[in-house]
Amino acid sequence: MAGRTARAEQVSATRELILTAAERLFAERGVYAVSNRQVSEAAGQGNNAAVGYHFGTKADLVRAIARKHAARIDRIRTRLLAEIGDSDDIRDWVACLVRPVPEHLAALGSPTWYARFCAQAMTDPALREIIVEESLSSSSLLRVIEGLNRRLPELPPEVRAERGVMARELILHVSAERERELAENSPAPRPDWHDTATGLIDALVGLWLAPVTRRT
């Protein structure tokens, strides 16, 4: 029993090392610019087949990285939803959309790589599908989207969909840029992750409430 427990702990520790190394390398260089061998070496694994053994394909590894963060982000979003209840203020719903990832990254401390990893993965159609699929598997995120849409009844469905894409891209790339600034100790327009999220909320409330120009 003790031997099996020790083995399980070793496997878990190895998987965590690989996930951390892969997330960092993918964030800094791009997913397909990094080989499994490079990930294994960065994780301190002498066996170059370690990534394949523990995770399978590169797509499986990308999915595992996304899932590594998902539970914590979901808990934050669930807490925020409980705090706003059935609010009719669109800003409250946008805050539930924006704040979970920045709050999660702030809790991890600097440097982090998750936002840049997501930005890199979203540039590839196959990997983008994985990231989007994993995000939409969150019931709390679906509740936020539903709540936000209910408070925007005047927006045509196609405009809501379009602005949803715009919002996702803005959240993704502003978060990735903030993460890069922290990692490189570069000047930033906002002092911390909380204020970065506040700026995003301000911008996205304006985006959602912007007028719709119709064809004449």
C-alpha positions in Angstrom: 0.0 0.0 0.0 2.8 2.4 1.0 4.6 1.7 -2.2 1.6 2.3 -4.4 0.9 5.6 -2.5 4.5 6.8 -3.0 4.3 5.9 -6.7 1.0 7.8 -7.1 2.5 10.8 -5.4 5.6 10.6 -7.7 3.4 10.4 -10.8 1.3 13.4 -9.6 4.4 15.5 -8.9 5.9 14.6 -12.4 2.6 15.6 -14.1 2.6 18.9 -12.3 6.2 19.6 -13.3 5.4 18.9 -16.9 2.2 21.0 -16.8 4.1 24.0 -15.3 7.0 23.7 -17.8 4.7 23.3 -20.8 2.5 26.3 -19.8 5.6 28.5 -19.5 7.2 27.4 -22.7 3.9 27.6 -24.7 3.2 31.1 -23.3 6.7 32.4 -24.1 7.3 30.7 -27.5 4.0 29.4 -28.9 2.5 26.0 -28.7 3.9 24.5 -31.9 7.3 26.1 -31.5 7.9 23.9 -28.5 8.6 20.1 -28.8 7.7 17.5 -26.2 11.4 16.9 -25.7 11.9 20.6 -24.7 9.0 20.3 -22.3 10.5 17.2 -20.8 13.9 18.8 -20.4 12.4 22.0 -18.8 10.5 19.8 -16.4 13.7 18.0 -15.4 12.7 14.7 -16.9 15.5 12.5 -18.3 13.0 10.5 -20.4 12.1 12.5 -23.5 8.9 10.5 -23.8 7.6 11.7 -20.5 5.1 14.2 -22.0 3.6 11.6 -24.2 3.5 9.0 -21.5 1.7 11.2 -19.0 -0.5 13.3 -21.3 -0.7 11.8 -24.8 -0.8 14.3 -27.6 0.0 18.0 -27.5 -3.7 18.8 -27.7 -4.2 16.6 -24.6 -1.5 18.5 -22.9 -3.1 21.9 -23.8 -6.4 20.6 -22.5 -4.8 19.5 -19.2 -3.2 23.0 -18.7 -6.6 24.6 -19.2 -8.2 22.2 -16.7 -5.5 22.9 -14.2 -6.8 26.4 -13.8 -10.5 25.9 -14.5 -11.6 24.8 -11.0 -10.1 27.8 -9.2 -11.5 30.2 -11.8 -14.9 28.6 -11.5 -14.9 28.9 -7.7 -14.2 32.6 -8.0 -16.9 33.1 -10.6 -19.4 31.2 -8.4 -18.6 33.4 -5.5 -19.1 36.5 -7.5 -22.4 35.3 -8.8 -23.6 34.6 -5.3 -22.6 38.2 -4.3 -24.7 39.8 -7.1 -27.7 37.6 -6.8 -30.4 38.7 -9.4 -28.9 42.1 -10.0 -30.2 44.2 -12.9 -27.0 46.2 -13.1 -25.2 45.2 -16.3 -21.9 46.1 -14.6 -22.3 43.4 -12.0 -22.7 40.8 -14.7 -19.7 42.1 -16.7 -17.7 42.0 -13.5 -18.6 38.3 -13.1 -17.3 37.8 -16.7 -14.1 39.7 -16.2 -12.8 39.4 -12.7 -12.3 35.6 -12.2 -9.2 35.2 -14.3 -7.4 38.4 -13.1 -8.2 37.4 -9.5 -6.9 33.9 -10.1 -3.7 35.2 -11.6 -3.2 37.7 -8.7 -3.5 34.9 -6.2 -0.9 32.8 -8.1 1.7 35.6 -7.8 4.1 36.8 -10.5 5.3 35.5 -12.8 2.3 33.7 -14.3 1.9 32.3 -17.8 -1.8 31.2 -18.1 -3.1 34.3 -19.9 -0.3 34.2 -22.4 -0.7 30.5 -22.8 -4.4 31.0 -23.7 -3.6 33.8 -26.1 -1.1 31.5 -27.9 -3.5 28.6 -28.0 -6.3 30.7 -29.4 -4.3 31.5 -32.5 -4.5 27.8 -33.7 -8.0 26.6 -34.8 -7.7 23.2 -33.3 -6.3 24.4 -30.0 -8.8 27.3 -29.9 -11.6 24.8 -30.1 -10.2 23.1 -27.0 -9.9 26.3 -25.0 -13.4 27.4 -25.9 -14.9 24.0 -25.2 -13.2 23.9 -21.8 -14.5 27.4 -21.0 -18.1 26.6 -22.0 -18.1 23.5 -19.9 -18.3 25.8 -16.9 -21.9 26.1 -15.6 -21.0 29.3 -13.8 -19.8 30.9 -17.0 -22.9 29.9 -18.8 -24.9 31.5 -16.0 -23.0 34.7 -16.4 -23.6 34.8 -20.2 -27.3 34.0 -19.7 -27.7 36.7 -17.1 -25.8 39.3 -19.2 -28.0 38.5 -22.3 -31.2 38.8 -20.3 -30.2 42.4 -19.4 -29.6 43.3 -23.0 -33.0 42.4 -24.6 -32.7 45.3 -27.1 -29.6 43.9 -28.7 -30.3 41.7 -31.8 -28.9 38.2 -31.3 -26.3 38.6 -33.9 -25.0 41.8 -32.2 -24.9 40.0 -28.9 -22.9 37.2 -30.4 -20.5 39.7 -32.1 -19.9 41.6 -29.0 -19.4 38.4 -27.0 -16.5 37.6 -29.3 -15.1 41.2 -28.9 -15.4 40.9 -25.1 -13.6 37.5 -25.1 -10.7 38.9 -27.2 -10.4 42.0 -25.1 -10.3 40.1 -21.8 -7.9 37.6 -23.3 -5.3 40.0 -24.7 -5.4 42.6 -22.0 -4.8 39.9 -19.5 -2.0 38.5 -21.5 -0.4 41.9 -21.9 -0.7 42.6 -18.2 0.9 39.2 -17.4 3.8 40.0 -19.8 4.3 43.4 -18.2 4.6 41.8 -14.7 6.9 39.1 -15.9 9.2 41.6 -17.6 8.9 44.2 -14.9 7.7 46.7 -17.6 5.7 49.9 -17.0 1.9 49.2 -16.9 -1.1 51.5 -17.2 -2.7 49.9 -14.1 -1.0 49.1 -10.7 -2.4 45.6 -10.1 -4.7 42.9 -11.4 -7.7 44.3 -9.6 -7.4 47.7 -11.3 -6.7 45.9 -14.6 -10.0 44.1 -14.2 -11.8 47.4 -13.4 -10.5 49.0 -16.5 -11.7 46.0 -18.6 -15.1 46.2 -16.9 -15.4 49.9 -17.7 -14.5 49.2 -21.4 -16.9 46.2 -21.7 -19.9 48.0 -20.2 -19.4 50.6 -22.8 -19.1 47.9 -25.5 -22.3 46.1 -24.5 -24.2 49.4 -24.2 -22.9 51.0 -27.4 -25.5 51.9 -30.0 -26.2 49.6 -32.9 -25.8 51.1 -36.4 -28.4 49.6 -38.7 -28.2 49.4 -42.5 -30.2 51.9 -44.3 
